[in-house]
């Protein structure tokens, strides 16, 4: 694939493509590298709640197909459908994350010992809806980053929000009470150029206060 280096070209070139070369499969090493770069996105207190399910096999896509009725072209032709979930119990990884931060000299031990109990207590105290909001915002940041990284690698993407959210976790073998679906991203080698779309001018979407 032809990689892109100029960030402006990556931004301008990223468009939603809905038809891909169904014969092309992204190598696992490259997919893992793209996801690794996507996980450099920020998250609340660095709890990294995003979870990526890469649906690439015929069997996996067959399971996914009934749940995305209006997006079957992407499912059938893409290299993979990357289903991004938010982990409602992401704070259970807090000890691992913060210990690794200390080990790598990113965080002093005293900061970890001060922060981690506070973070854990906070996450254990908030409502399910609050937690849902946090993990979806954080996972959406990683999802957007994944699409830009994929474009930099020369691939096209299509974010999909229309799916059976109440069925998708269990269908893919996940605990539906813990993992909430955020977005599906079709990724692969586009074969049909996406049309341009209008963006409102800045004065329509911002103001100074």
Helices and strands as residue ranges (DSSP letters): H 7-13, H 28-38, G 44-46, E 50-55, H 58-65, H 72-77, E 80-87, G 90-93, H 94-103, H 109-125, H 128-152, E 156-160, H 168-171, E 179-188, H 202-205
